[in-house]
Amino acid sequence: MYRSRPKGKMDSDVLAFLSSIRHDESILYYDILGSEAHTLMLYEIGILKQQELKRILLALETAKKKHGIIDAEGAEDIHEALEAFVIKEAGVDAGGKMHTARSRNDQVVLDIRMKVRDDINELCILIAELIDALVRKAEKTKNAIMPLYTHLQQGQLGTFSHVMLAYAEALFRDFERIYNAYERINQSPLGACAIAGTSIGIDRERTAALLGFDGLIRNSLDATTSRDSFIEYVSALAILASTLARMAEDLIIWSTQEFSFIELDDRYSSTSSAMPQKKNPDPLELTRSKAAIISGRLASILCIVKGLPSGYSRDLQDIKPQLFEASSTAVTTTKVMAGVISTLTIKKRKMLDTSEKSYAISLDIAEQLVTKNGVPFRRAHKIIGALVSLAAKKNVLLAALAPEEIASALDQIEQRDISPQEMHELLKSMTPEKSIQIRRSIGSPSLAEQDKMIQLARSRLIRCREKTQERMKSVKNSYVGLAKIVSQHI
């Protein structure tokens, strides 16, 4: 339909190579809304007559009802297919005016921005649901003591609640990054035309308002060329995916028979075709791979745009599948992870048994030497290190060391800061429960600090949901308003 200078039909292989139809289905609805707003504006500035407006709007409303079955044969993209449909329904004298003062260049980026802002709102709601699941699980596991790891070696004792709240903190940052990207996405490019605007007196602010945008991308060249806001969004998705992958890795490890700290719900597990005993964490394993896929989408977009000149280039078409698939992958992965967390079984007894056999109380004991006995921390570090070496060699707990064994270990490192009997009593007194109880620093896994963090997370969660709902309501109201105006003219 667009072939005014080239003669004849495009080569079929070239058409297939150029076509983005298979990726455009998700933006057809937005293309219809954008066309309705643009058409109404053309009527209001006197380009269209009342009857022409009515015929175009009727055709667009028909397209909306036939969503997904518009004939796209021979079209390079959904924009061409929709315009051809409108011309067929409304006639070329009316339908042929719909594209006045508009280009595919501003049209396509308009549609993408409208879709992405909806994706952002949906994803923000899903992240909030995941955080809510984490906080709920934290409330139930404040006393579930477990080892915390550095270098995958037992470091200090903590609680499962503390881990859940740590995930929640990371996800709050993911939420903010994605939420903030909306501000730069929700700016209208419509009316920038191909690259340098139009001589027709269009009202860009009117179409922006009709479609629920917060403002305009004012410079026409910037509006049709720049894709940095989409890159920012996919960057935030890649960071979110890495957070989810880290959560998945922890849960996979802890669900093994060797750890057996948790058990996945059957609804979030798979099995083996050959080994009947298997209960595989397949959703979590795929969560790890999705992080790599989203990062790959980001890399593709960056490589596409890095060497382009100013002005629209067809290379930008290939951003759409990368952007849409990164977005949909993030949505489904977040949704699955919320289900995993909310249905998780926590094996508190197994966690406590492991904690009781752990040397992860060592730092707590060293700090007791500092605070109660006035021992310099570096010497306390050396004392406890020597005792752990002895206990590990004997394969016993620190509390099982006899006073004479402690005395021998202290003599070997020439330490006289504490008597063997005092050290023996300190080792016996340091239980996993006491280890958690004596933590005093802000943000530690002590019961009081966990309560504070849970309360704070709940307050933040309310604000996150409210802010997102306000945006969703704003977009919905703009669509409702647009529909009312359209109905008045048909």
C-alpha positions as CSV (number, residue, x, y, z in Angstrom):
1,M,0.0,0.0,0.0
2,Y,2.9,2.3,0.7
3,R,4.7,1.7,-2.6
4,S,4.3,5.1,-4.3
5,R,7.8,5.3,-5.8
6,P,8.8,1.6,-6.1
7,K,6.8,-0.1,-8.9
8,G,5.1,-3.5,-8.7
9,K,5.1,-5.9,-5.7
10,M,7.9,-6.4,-3.4
11,D,9.8,-9.7,-3.7
12,S,8.2,-12.2,-1.4
13,D,11.4,-13.2,0.3
14,V,12.2,-9.5,0.9
15,L,8.7,-8.9,2.3
16,A,9.0,-11.8,4.7
17,F,12.5,-10.5,5.7
18,L,11.1,-7.0,6.4
19,S,7.8,-8.0,8.0
20,S,7.3,-7.6,11.7
21,I,3.7,-8.8,11.6
22,R,4.4,-11.8,13.9
23,H,5.6,-9.4,16.6
24,D,3.0,-6.7,16.1
25,E,-0.1,-8.5,17.4
26,S,0.5,-7.2,20.9
27,I,0.5,-3.6,19.8
28,L,-2.5,-3.7,17.4
29,Y,-4.9,-2.5,20.2
30,Y,-2.6,0.5,20.9
31,D,-2.3,1.2,17.2
32,I,-6.1,1.4,17.1
33,L,-6.3,3.7,20.1
34,G,-3.5,5.9,18.7
35,S,-5.3,6.1,15.4
36,E,-8.6,7.1,17.0
37,A,-6.9,9.9,19.0
38,H,-5.1,11.2,15.9
39,T,-8.2,11.1,13.8
40,L,-10.2,13.0,16.4
41,M,-7.5,15.6,16.5
42,L,-7.5,15.9,12.7
43,Y,-11.2,16.5,12.8
44,E,-10.9,19.1,15.6
45,I,-8.3,21.1,13.5
46,G,-10.5,21.0,10.4
47,I,-8.6,18.4,8.3
48,L,-11.5,15.9,8.5
49,K,-15.2,16.4,8.0
50,Q,-17.8,15.0,10.3
51,Q,-18.8,12.2,8.0
52,E,-15.2,11.3,7.2
53,L,-14.4,11.1,10.9
54,K,-17.4,8.9,11.5
55,R,-16.4,6.4,8.8
56,I,-12.9,6.2,10.0
57,L,-13.9,5.7,13.7
58,L,-16.5,3.1,12.7
59,A,-13.7,1.2,10.8
60,L,-11.4,1.4,13.8
61,E,-14.0,0.2,16.2
62,T,-14.7,-2.7,13.9
63,A,-10.9,-3.4,13.9
64,K,-11.0,-3.4,17.7
65,K,-13.8,-6.0,17.7
66,K,-12.0,-8.1,15.1
67,H,-8.7,-7.9,17.1
68,G,-6.3,-10.5,15.8
69,I,-8.1,-11.4,12.5
70,I,-7.2,-8.3,10.4
71,D,-5.9,-9.4,7.1
72,A,-2.2,-8.6,7.1
73,E,-1.3,-10.4,3.8
74,G,1.2,-8.4,1.9
75,A,1.7,-5.9,4.7
76,E,5.1,-5.1,6.2
77,D,3.7,-4.5,9.7
78,I,0.4,-4.1,11.6
79,H,0.3,-0.3,11.0
80,E,0.1,-0.8,7.2
81,A,-2.4,-3.6,7.7
82,L,-4.6,-1.5,9.9
83,E,-4.6,1.5,7.6
84,A,-5.4,-0.9,4.7
85,F,-8.3,-2.3,6.7
86,V,-9.6,1.2,7.5
87,I,-9.4,2.3,3.8
88,K,-11.3,-0.9,2.8
89,E,-14.0,-0.3,5.4
90,A,-14.3,3.5,5.1
91,G,-13.2,4.1,1.5
92,V,-10.1,5.8,0.4
93,D,-11.6,9.3,0.3
94,A,-12.1,9.1,4.1
95,G,-9.8,6.3,5.2
96,G,-7.0,7.7,3.1
97,K,-6.9,10.8,5.2
98,M,-6.3,9.0,8.5
99,H,-2.5,9.0,8.1
100,T,-2.3,12.8,7.5
101,A,0.4,14.4,9.5
102,R,1.6,11.1,10.8
103,S,4.4,8.6,10.0
104,R,5.0,5.0,10.9
105,N,8.1,6.4,12.6
106,D,6.1,8.2,15.3
107,Q,3.3,5.7,15.1
108,V,5.3,2.7,16.0
109,V,7.1,4.3,18.9
110,L,3.8,5.6,20.2
111,D,2.3,2.0,20.3
112,I,5.4,0.6,22.0
113,R,5.3,3.3,24.7
114,M,1.7,2.6,25.3
115,K,2.3,-1.1,25.6
116,V,5.4,-0.8,27.8
117,R,3.7,1.5,30.3
118,D,1.0,-1.1,30.7
119,D,3.7,-3.8,31.1
120,I,5.4,-1.7,33.7
121,N,2.2,-1.3,35.7
122,E,1.5,-5.0,35.5
123,L,5.0,-5.9,36.5
124,C,5.0,-3.5,39.4
125,I,1.8,-5.1,40.8
126,L,3.4,-8.6,40.4
127,I,6.6,-7.5,42.2
128,A,4.5,-6.1,45.0
129,E,2.7,-9.5,45.2
130,L,6.1,-11.3,45.4
131,I,7.3,-8.9,48.1
132,D,4.0,-9.6,50.0
133,A,4.6,-13.3,49.7
134,L,8.1,-12.9,51.1
135,V,6.9,-10.7,54.0
136,R,4.2,-13.2,54.9
137,K,6.7,-16.0,54.9
138,A,9.0,-13.9,57.0
139,E,6.3,-13.3,59.6
140,K,6.0,-17.1,60.0
141,T,9.7,-17.9,60.2
142,K,11.1,-15.3,62.6
143,N,12.3,-18.2,64.8
144,A,13.4,-20.5,62.1
145,I,17.2,-20.4,62.8
146,M,19.5,-21.3,59.9
147,P,23.1,-20.9,58.9
148,L,23.8,-18.0,56.6
149,Y,26.6,-18.5,54.0
150,T,29.6,-16.6,52.5
151,H,31.5,-18.4,49.8
152,L,28.9,-21.2,50.3
153,Q,30.5,-21.9,53.7
154,Q,28.6,-21.4,56.9
155,G,29.3,-17.9,58.1
156,Q,26.9,-16.8,60.8
157,L,23.6,-17.9,62.1
158,G,20.5,-16.1,61.0
159,T,16.8,-16.8,60.4
160,F,14.8,-17.8,57.3
161,S,12.8,-14.6,58.0
162,H,16.0,-12.6,57.6
163,V,16.6,-14.2,54.2
164,M,13.1,-13.5,53.0
165,L,13.3,-9.9,54.1
166,A,16.7,-9.5,52.3
167,Y,15.0,-10.6,49.1
168,A,12.2,-8.2,49.7
169,E,14.7,-5.3,50.1
170,A,16.3,-6.1,46.8
171,L,12.9,-6.4,45.1
172,F,11.9,-3.0,46.5
173,R,14.9,-1.5,44.6
174,D,13.8,-3.5,41.5
175,F,10.3,-2.1,41.9
176,E,11.6,1.5,42.1
177,R,13.9,1.1,39.0
178,I,11.0,-0.2,36.9
179,Y,8.5,2.2,38.4
180,N,10.7,5.2,37.7
181,A,11.3,4.1,34.1
182,Y,7.6,4.8,33.5
183,E,8.1,8.6,33.8
184,R,10.4,8.6,30.7
185,I,8.2,6.0,28.9
186,N,5.0,7.9,29.3
187,Q,5.8,10.8,27.0
188,S,4.0,11.1,23.7
189,P,6.0,11.0,20.4
190,L,2.8,11.3,18.2
191,G,2.9,14.2,15.9
192,A,6.7,14.1,15.4
193,C,5.9,12.5,12.1
194,A,8.7,11.0,10.1
195,I,11.6,13.1,11.5
196,A,11.0,16.8,11.4
197,G,7.4,17.5,12.1
198,T,4.7,18.7,9.8
199,S,3.4,22.0,8.1
200,I,-0.1,21.1,9.2
201,G,-1.2,22.7,12.4
202,I,-1.7,19.6,14.5
203,D,-2.3,19.6,18.2
204,R,0.2,17.2,19.8
205,E,-0.8,18.0,23.3
206,R,-4.4,17.1,22.5
207,T,-3.5,13.6,21.3
208,A,-1.1,13.1,24.3
209,A,-3.9,14.0,26.7
210,L,-6.4,11.7,24.9
211,L,-4.0,8.8,25.2
212,G,-3.1,9.4,28.9
213,F,0.5,10.6,28.4
214,D,2.1,12.9,31.0
215,G,3.7,15.1,28.3
216,L,5.5,15.2,25.0
217,I,8.8,14.2,23.6
218,R,9.2,17.7,22.2
219,N,12.0,17.4,19.7
220,S,10.7,15.5,16.6
221,L,14.1,14.0,15.8
222,D,14.5,12.7,19.3
223,A,10.9,11.4,19.4
224,T,11.4,9.1,16.4
225,T,15.0,8.1,16.9
226,S,15.7,7.6,20.6
227,R,15.2,4.3,22.3
228,D,17.1,5.0,25.5
229,S,13.9,4.8,27.6
230,F,13.3,1.2,26.4
231,I,17.0,0.3,27.1
232,E,16.5,1.7,30.6
233,Y,13.4,-0.5,31.1
234,V,15.1,-3.6,29.8
235,S,18.2,-2.9,32.0
236,A,15.9,-2.8,35.0
237,L,14.3,-6.1,33.9
238,A,17.8,-7.6,33.6
239,I,18.5,-6.5,37.2
240,L,15.2,-7.9,38.4
241,A,15.8,-11.2,36.7
242,S,19.2,-11.4,38.4
243,T,17.5,-10.9,41.7
244,L,15.1,-13.7,40.9
245,A,17.9,-16.0,39.7
246,R,19.8,-15.5,43.0
247,M,16.6,-16.4,44.9
248,A,16.2,-19.4,42.7
249,E,19.7,-20.6,43.3
250,D,19.4,-20.4,47.0
251,L,16.1,-22.3,47.0
252,I,17.4,-25.0,44.7
253,I,20.4,-25.6,47.0
254,W,18.3,-25.6,50.1
255,S,15.8,-28.0,48.6
256,T,18.4,-30.7,48.0
257,Q,18.5,-33.8,50.2
258,E,21.9,-32.7,51.5
259,F,20.4,-29.5,52.9
260,S,16.7,-30.3,53.1
261,F,15.9,-26.8,54.6
262,I,12.9,-26.4,52.4
263,E,10.5,-28.3,50.2
264,L,8.8,-27.0,47.1
265,D,5.1,-27.5,46.6
266,D,4.2,-30.2,44.2
267,R,2.5,-27.5,42.0
268,Y,5.9,-25.9,41.5
269,S,7.9,-29.0,40.9
270,S,8.6,-31.4,38.1
271,T,9.7,-35.0,38.0
272,S,11.9,-37.4,36.0
273,S,10.7,-39.6,33.2
274,A,12.9,-42.5,34.5
275,M,13.5,-41.9,38.2
276,P,10.2,-42.1,40.1
277,Q,11.7,-40.6,43.4
278,K,12.6,-37.3,41.8
279,K,11.0,-34.0,42.7
280,N,12.9,-31.5,40.5
281,P,12.9,-27.7,41.0
282,D,12.4,-27.0,37.3
283,P,10.6,-23.7,37.6
284,L,13.5,-22.4,39.7
285,E,16.1,-23.7,37.2
286,L,14.3,-22.0,34.4
287,T,14.2,-18.8,36.5
288,R,18.0,-18.9,36.4
289,S,18.0,-19.3,32.6
290,K,15.5,-16.5,32.1
291,A,17.9,-14.1,33.7
292,A,20.4,-15.0,31.0
293,I,17.8,-14.6,28.3
294,I,16.7,-11.1,29.4
295,S,20.3,-10.0,29.7
296,G,20.8,-11.3,26.2
297,R,17.8,-9.2,25.0
298,L,19.4,-6.2,26.6
299,A,22.7,-6.8,24.9
300,S,20.9,-7.2,21.5
301,I,19.1,-3.9,21.9
302,L,22.3,-2.1,22.9
303,C,24.2,-3.5,19.9
304,I,21.3,-2.6,17.5
305,V,21.3,1.1,18.6
306,K,25.0,1.7,19.3
307,G,26.0,2.7,15.7
308,L,22.9,4.1,14.2
309,P,22.8,7.6,12.8
310,S,20.2,10.1,13.9
311,G,16.8,9.6,12.2
312,Y,14.8,6.5,11.9
313,S,16.6,3.4,10.5
314,R,14.9,0.0,9.9
315,D,17.3,-1.6,12.4
316,L,15.1,-0.2,15.1
317,Q,12.3,-2.6,14.1
318,D,14.3,-5.5,15.6
319,I,14.2,-3.9,19.0
320,K,10.5,-4.8,19.3
321,P,10.8,-8.6,19.7
322,Q,13.7,-8.1,22.2
323,L,11.8,-5.6,24.2
324,F,8.4,-7.4,24.2
325,E,9.9,-10.8,25.0
326,A,12.1,-9.4,27.8
327,S,9.0,-7.8,29.3
328,S,6.8,-10.9,29.0
329,T,9.6,-13.1,30.4
330,A,10.0,-10.9,33.4
331,V,6.2,-10.9,34.0
332,T,5.9,-14.7,33.9
333,T,9.0,-15.3,36.0
334,T,7.9,-12.9,38.7
335,K,4.5,-14.5,38.8
336,V,6.0,-18.0,39.1
337,M,8.4,-17.0,41.9
338,A,5.5,-15.5,43.9
339,G,3.8,-18.8,43.7
340,V,6.9,-20.7,44.7
341,I,7.5,-18.5,47.8
342,S,3.9,-18.5,49.0
343,T,3.6,-22.3,48.9
344,L,7.1,-23.1,50.3
345,T,7.4,-25.6,53.2
346,I,10.1,-24.5,55.7
347,K,11.8,-27.4,57.6
348,K,12.6,-25.5,60.8
349,R,13.8,-28.6,62.8
350,K,16.3,-29.5,60.1
351,M,17.6,-25.9,59.9
352,L,18.0,-25.8,63.7
353,D,19.8,-29.2,63.8
354,T,22.3,-27.9,61.2
355,S,22.7,-24.7,63.2
356,E,23.4,-26.6,66.4
357,K,26.1,-28.5,64.7
358,S,27.6,-25.5,63.1
359,Y,30.7,-23.4,63.9
360,A,28.8,-20.4,62.7
361,I,28.5,-19.1,66.3
362,S,32.2,-18.4,66.3
363,L,31.9,-14.7,65.6
364,D,29.3,-14.4,68.4
365,I,31.7,-16.0,70.8
366,A,34.6,-13.8,69.7
367,E,32.5,-10.7,70.2
368,Q,31.6,-11.9,73.7
369,L,35.3,-12.0,74.5
370,V,35.5,-8.4,73.3
371,T,32.5,-7.0,75.2
372,K,32.7,-9.1,78.4
373,N,36.4,-9.8,78.8
374,G,38.0,-6.8,77.1
375,V,40.0,-8.9,74.7
376,P,41.1,-7.1,71.5
377,F,39.1,-8.4,68.6
378,R,42.1,-9.6,66.6
379,R,43.3,-11.7,69.6
380,A,39.7,-13.0,70.1
381,H,39.7,-13.9,66.4
382,K,42.9,-16.0,66.9
383,I,41.6,-17.7,70.0
384,I,38.3,-18.9,68.5
385,G,40.1,-19.8,65.3
386,A,42.4,-22.1,67.2
387,L,39.5,-23.7,69.1
388,V,37.5,-24.3,65.9
389,S,40.5,-26.0,64.4
390,L,40.8,-28.3,67.4
391,A,37.0,-29.1,67.4
392,A,37.0,-29.7,63.7
393,K,39.9,-32.1,63.9
394,K,38.1,-34.0,66.6
395,N,34.8,-33.7,64.8
396,V,33.0,-32.3,67.8
397,L,31.1,-29.1,68.7
398,L,32.9,-26.2,70.4
399,A,30.9,-26.8,73.5
400,A,32.2,-30.4,73.7
401,L,35.8,-29.3,74.2
402,A,37.1,-30.0,77.7
403,P,38.8,-27.3,79.7
404,E,42.2,-29.1,79.5
405,E,41.8,-29.3,75.7
406,I,41.0,-25.5,75.6
407,A,44.0,-24.9,77.8
408,S,46.3,-26.8,75.4
409,A,45.0,-24.8,72.4
410,L,45.4,-21.5,74.2
411,D,49.0,-22.4,75.2
412,Q,49.9,-23.2,71.6
413,I,48.9,-19.7,70.5
414,E,50.3,-18.1,73.7
415,Q,47.1,-16.5,74.7
416,R,46.3,-15.7,78.4
417,D,43.4,-13.3,77.9
418,I,40.9,-15.7,79.3
419,S,41.1,-18.8,81.5
420,P,40.3,-22.2,80.1
421,Q,37.4,-22.6,82.5
422,E,35.9,-19.3,81.5
423,M,36.3,-20.1,77.9
424,H,34.7,-23.5,78.5
425,E,31.6,-21.9,80.1
426,L,31.3,-19.3,77.3
427,L,31.4,-22.0,74.6
428,K,28.7,-24.0,76.4
429,S,26.5,-21.0,76.9
430,M,26.5,-19.9,73.2
431,T,23.4,-21.7,71.7
432,P,21.9,-20.8,68.3
433,E,19.0,-19.2,70.1
434,K,21.3,-17.0,72.1
435,S,23.4,-16.2,69.0
436,I,20.3,-14.6,67.4
437,Q,19.1,-13.0,70.7
438,I,22.3,-11.0,71.4
439,R,22.4,-9.4,68.0
440,R,22.0,-5.6,68.5
441,S,22.8,-3.9,65.2
442,I,20.1,-2.3,63.0
443,G,19.0,-4.8,60.3
444,S,20.3,-7.9,62.1
445,P,18.2,-11.0,62.4
446,S,17.2,-10.4,66.1
447,L,13.5,-10.8,66.8
448,A,13.1,-7.1,67.5
449,E,14.8,-6.0,64.3
450,Q,12.9,-8.5,62.2
451,D,9.6,-7.1,63.6
452,K,10.8,-3.6,62.6
453,M,11.8,-4.7,59.1
454,I,8.5,-6.5,58.6
455,Q,6.5,-3.4,59.7
456,L,8.6,-1.2,57.4
457,A,8.2,-3.5,54.5
458,R,4.4,-3.6,55.0
459,S,4.2,0.2,54.9
460,R,6.4,0.4,51.8
461,L,4.3,-2.2,50.1
462,I,1.1,-0.2,50.7
463,R,2.7,2.8,49.1
464,C,4.0,0.8,46.1
465,R,0.6,-0.6,45.4
466,E,-1.2,2.7,45.8
467,K,1.3,4.5,43.4
468,T,0.9,1.8,40.8
469,Q,-2.9,1.7,41.1
470,E,-3.0,5.5,40.6
471,R,-1.1,5.2,37.4
472,M,-3.3,2.3,36.1
473,K,-6.4,4.3,37.0
474,S,-5.0,7.3,35.1
475,V,-4.4,5.3,31.9
476,K,-7.8,3.6,32.2
477,N,-9.6,6.9,32.7
478,S,-7.9,8.3,29.5
479,Y,-9.1,5.3,27.5
480,V,-12.6,5.6,28.9
481,G,-12.6,9.3,28.0
482,L,-11.4,8.5,24.5
483,A,-14.1,5.9,24.1
484,K,-16.8,8.3,25.1
485,I,-15.6,10.9,22.6
486,V,-15.4,8.3,19.9
487,S,-19.0,7.1,20.7
488,Q,-20.2,10.7,20.3
489,H,-19.1,10.7,16.7
490,I,-20.3,7.3,15.4
